[in-house]
Amino acid sequence: MAGLQGWQLVIIILIALLLFAAPKLPTMARNLGQSMRIFSSEVKQMRTEGKEEEPSNGSTAADATEPVEGRVVDPDPRPRDDR
């Protein structure tokens, strides 16, 4: 007897997975699908980030809805009195 080969071990693991984890397989597949969609959308967003052109007329309606990172925005233009 030569022992188990690689493909035989894979088949045994798949059978054990089907026997013991069968009720959880739909949930695991759904989570994997959601993760893949999120990952692909993030990759697409990273590719298009550098290709977007800056608007020449200042801010647009889309700029007002996007979050501002790294700056504190004070809606009141008057200086604050910190006394």
Secondary structure, 3 states (H helix, E strand, C coil): CCCCCHHHHHHHHHHHHHHHHHHHHHHHHHHHHHHHHHHHHHHHHHHHHCCCCCCCCCCCHHHHHCCCCCCCCCCCCCCCCCC
